[in-house]
Amino acid sequence: MTQYQAAGTSARWKLFALLEAQGVSVAEADDLVAALEAGAQCEVVELDGMAPASSGPGSRTAGTKA
């Protein structure tokens, strides 16, 4: 198990403990944690050179000419 997997597992158990302390049912806590995990897995990380640069407002290339 990598350090990131261990940290993720530890955080998951802490979240379950916090939700239980607030009276959230195990089933509801499991649904909430699963939704958070699914959202985290869907997050897209753009690496330099891996995707075309955006030319929309707020981008580094906005207002420049090619």
Secondary structure, DSSP 8 states (H G I E B T S, - for coil): --HHHHHHHHHHHHHHHHHHHTT--HHHHHHHHHHHHHHHHH-----TTTS----STTSTTTT---
